[in-house]
Amino acid sequence: MIIKKDIDTIQNYLFDASNFKSKQCKAVFIPENIAEISQLIIEANQNKIPVSISGAGTGLTGGRVPNHGDYVISLERFNHIISIDTDNLKCTVQAGVSLWQLEEILNQYGLFYPPDPTEKNCSIGGTIATNASGARSFKYGSTRNWIEAIKVVLPSGDVCVIKRSHISANDYTLTFPSKSKKIYQINLPNIKMPNVKNSSGYFIKRNMDLIDLFIGSEGTLGIIVEATLRLVQVPKDLISAVIFFENFDDLYDFVSSSRNQSNNEYSFIKPRALEFFDDKSLQLLSSKFPIAKSKKFAIWYEQEIYNEDIFIVLESLSNLVAGKKGDINNIWFAMDSKDLREIHEFRHSISALVNEYIAQKNLIKVGTDTAVLSEYFSEYYKYCRDKCLSNSIDFVGYGHIGNDHLHLNMLPENENSFKVALDLYRDFCELAVKFGGTVSAEHGIGKIKRDYFELMYTEDEIRRMFEIKKTLDPNLILNRGNIFSEKFYSQ
Ligand SMILES: Cc1cc2nc3c(=O)[nH]c(=O)nc-3n(C[C@H](O)[C@H](O)[C@H](O)COP(=O)(O)OP(=O)(O)OC[C@H]3O[C@@H](n4cnc5c(N)ncnc54)[C@H](O)[C@@H]3O)c2cc1C
């Protein structure tokens, strides 16, 4: 196991892509096997030293960023693909394998793993910890849907293999054994989750599957060391197109129709991705992608072709675009793999450009990761947009509109406008909750969204969620500060 203590060598572990930073940690450990992690956790428990878990550091909520006196455990050496089962469409990987690495290998077998956060350098462990998702979540849902099994080192150092459909809660009580035969019992609170795509706090449901408690728990309940993932066959063909609209209402009308038609077995409209770009995003992107220049709003539409006739699907899509007043003469269609890569780059660039901007200004990212019920999305987007305009805060709006999930990133100029943006951000989170939604649909709460998480649940509900952590982690050493603010630790 490599151990780093020197301030220069630990620098890379003290921040993540949100630009949230720590000045110091006690040491960074880079274990090579599960026994080393268990041993480390047992020692940390004995000495009550908090432990932060580090994946690839692409997170956007400061989740992996250590507190001052923490040990950091980095999973970077857990980077092996253990097996690929082409017959049963499954693979087992170590937690530090990156999405890139996995995609490249699976491609050779004609397979793919549906969850696709835009940032491919993320680790599989990090995506499970945050229940990440991406453009394809419209068709395939978030990471949760694709996890068959995980191997976890619990905060006690015990190892536990959790397979989907093997252990379910009896009403609101979960009971499970670890490898050392210790029995754990967790009382789940009866809390209503929002009925939208969600990555805020623990997933809790009556009679729920044990595995779903760990997925999205942001490293507060255990260290994921391995995972078995479900896979899908690569389609025969793919339609990928950026479609422009003059105004937002027409665009959202197109989204609603596509959504409705995707549930209609007789329709050829079956998108896997419905991604949104507003005029501000297109302006930012136009320096790299001239086609976006002077366009107002756009949808990136993607659809898989298995056995359908691609020309009939294209005709249906064109008719739908024309019917919804889209710019039928200027659709940017991907004609070959180079175009496909370029359109993916177009989507990736917008988040990367925003992250570069905040890093240059040395600010923390102020961008919504909110989702709301469909009937409110239009009103929600317009409200956020108007508030930014009337407060002279520059912004770019984009996101997974198929799931009514908005990334409205504010681009404050300086510390003063940063404060205004923070006030607006709170306002946008409050409204998302009021509209039946969530403050985080995919990035998680981490350390920078805890105050907003408290808008979603009462203090008592959050305390009862925190009791789950206390049951598994009585010394409260693991990923301290994620999801729950300090007041819960001191009660
Ligand atoms: C340009 C850009 C675009 C992005 N686009 C998307 C997107 O479309 N969708 C999306 O969902 N996210 C997106 N993200 C956010 C990020 O990629 C995801 O949150 C990703 O899941 C983080 O993975 P990571 O390995 O980098 O985790 P880290 O940042 O290292 O950690 C994230 C959290 O997971 C915990 N963790 C990491 N590994 C483990 C483990 N093995 N066991 C337990 N806990 C662990 C950490 O402690 C931390 O709390 C984007 C980020 C960037 C920079």
PDBQT file of the ligand as one rigid body, heavy atoms in Angstrom, charges set to zero:
ROOT
HETATM    1  C1  LIG A 501     -17.495  17.935 -16.717  1.00  0.00    +0.000 C 
HETATM    2  C2  LIG A 501     -18.312  17.098 -15.755  1.00  0.00    +0.000 A 
HETATM    3  C3  LIG A 501     -19.518  16.554 -16.173  1.00  0.00    +0.000 A 
HETATM    4  C4  LIG A 501     -20.277  15.758 -15.296  1.00  0.00    +0.000 A 
HETATM    5  N1  LIG A 501     -21.438  15.224 -15.739  1.00  0.00    +0.000 NA
HETATM    6  C5  LIG A 501     -22.167  14.437 -14.926  1.00  0.00    +0.000 A 
HETATM    7  C6  LIG A 501     -23.390  13.845 -15.386  1.00  0.00    +0.000 A 
HETATM    8  O1  LIG A 501     -23.803  14.007 -16.522  1.00  0.00    +0.000 OA
HETATM    9  N2  LIG A 501     -24.076  13.073 -14.510  1.00  0.00    +0.000 N 
HETATM   10  C7  LIG A 501     -23.634  12.827 -13.234  1.00  0.00    +0.000 A 
HETATM   11  O2  LIG A 501     -24.307  12.100 -12.501  1.00  0.00    +0.000 OA
HETATM   12  N3  LIG A 501     -22.509  13.381 -12.780  1.00  0.00    +0.000 NA
HETATM   13  C8  LIG A 501     -21.751  14.162 -13.582  1.00  0.00    +0.000 A 
HETATM   14  N4  LIG A 501     -20.592  14.717 -13.128  1.00  0.00    +0.000 N 
HETATM   15  C9  LIG A 501     -20.180  14.471 -11.733  1.00  0.00    +0.000 C 
HETATM   16  C10 LIG A 501     -19.270  13.253 -11.516  1.00  0.00    +0.000 C 
HETATM   17  O3  LIG A 501     -18.690  12.793 -12.701  1.00  0.00    +0.000 OA
HETATM   18  C11 LIG A 501     -20.032  12.136 -10.847  1.00  0.00    +0.000 C 
HETATM   19  O4  LIG A 501     -20.528  12.593  -9.605  1.00  0.00    +0.000 OA
HETATM   20  C12 LIG A 501     -19.219  10.860 -10.594  1.00  0.00    +0.000 C 
HETATM   21  O5  LIG A 501     -20.120   9.892 -10.134  1.00  0.00    +0.000 OA
HETATM   22  C13 LIG A 501     -18.122  11.009  -9.552  1.00  0.00    +0.000 C 
HETATM   23  O6  LIG A 501     -17.229   9.893  -9.653  1.00  0.00    +0.000 OA
HETATM   24  P1  LIG A 501     -15.740  10.002  -9.087  1.00  0.00    +0.000 P 
HETATM   25  O7  LIG A 501     -15.098   8.666  -9.204  1.00  0.00    +0.000 OA
HETATM   26  O8  LIG A 501     -15.010  11.112  -9.711  1.00  0.00    +0.000 OA
HETATM   27  O9  LIG A 501     -16.052  10.283  -7.556  1.00  0.00    +0.000 OA
HETATM   28  P2  LIG A 501     -15.389  11.304  -6.540  1.00  0.00    +0.000 P 
HETATM   29  O10 LIG A 501     -15.556  12.701  -6.980  1.00  0.00    +0.000 OA
HETATM   30  O11 LIG A 501     -14.008  10.868  -6.222  1.00  0.00    +0.000 OA
HETATM   31  O12 LIG A 501     -16.342  11.019  -5.284  1.00  0.00    +0.000 OA
HETATM   32  C14 LIG A 501     -17.719  11.292  -5.350  1.00  0.00    +0.000 C 
HETATM   33  C15 LIG A 501     -18.368  10.746  -4.065  1.00  0.00    +0.000 C 
HETATM   34  O13 LIG A 501     -18.367   9.317  -4.082  1.00  0.00    +0.000 OA
HETATM   35  C16 LIG A 501     -17.649   8.791  -2.950  1.00  0.00    +0.000 C 
HETATM   36  N5  LIG A 501     -16.936   7.607  -3.436  1.00  0.00    +0.000 N 
HETATM   37  C17 LIG A 501     -16.061   7.536  -4.466  1.00  0.00    +0.000 A 
HETATM   38  N6  LIG A 501     -15.652   6.267  -4.638  1.00  0.00    +0.000 NA
HETATM   39  C18 LIG A 501     -16.292   5.523  -3.698  1.00  0.00    +0.000 A 
HETATM   40  C19 LIG A 501     -16.277   4.147  -3.353  1.00  0.00    +0.000 A 
HETATM   41  N7  LIG A 501     -15.529   3.272  -4.025  1.00  0.00    +0.000 N 
HETATM   42  N8  LIG A 501     -17.039   3.729  -2.309  1.00  0.00    +0.000 NA
HETATM   43  C20 LIG A 501     -17.824   4.616  -1.619  1.00  0.00    +0.000 A 
HETATM   44  N9  LIG A 501     -17.856   5.927  -1.889  1.00  0.00    +0.000 NA
HETATM   45  C21 LIG A 501     -17.106   6.378  -2.924  1.00  0.00    +0.000 A 
HETATM   46  C22 LIG A 501     -16.728   9.923  -2.531  1.00  0.00    +0.000 C 
HETATM   47  O14 LIG A 501     -16.368   9.821  -1.184  1.00  0.00    +0.000 OA
HETATM   48  C23 LIG A 501     -17.609  11.126  -2.793  1.00  0.00    +0.000 C 
HETATM   49  O15 LIG A 501     -18.528  11.298  -1.765  1.00  0.00    +0.000 OA
HETATM   50  C24 LIG A 501     -19.812  15.506 -13.973  1.00  0.00    +0.000 A 
HETATM   51  C25 LIG A 501     -18.585  16.041 -13.573  1.00  0.00    +0.000 A 
HETATM   52  C26 LIG A 501     -17.847  16.828 -14.444  1.00  0.00    +0.000 A 
HETATM   53  C27 LIG A 501     -16.529  17.360 -13.967  1.00  0.00    +0.000 C 
ENDROOT
TORSDOF 0
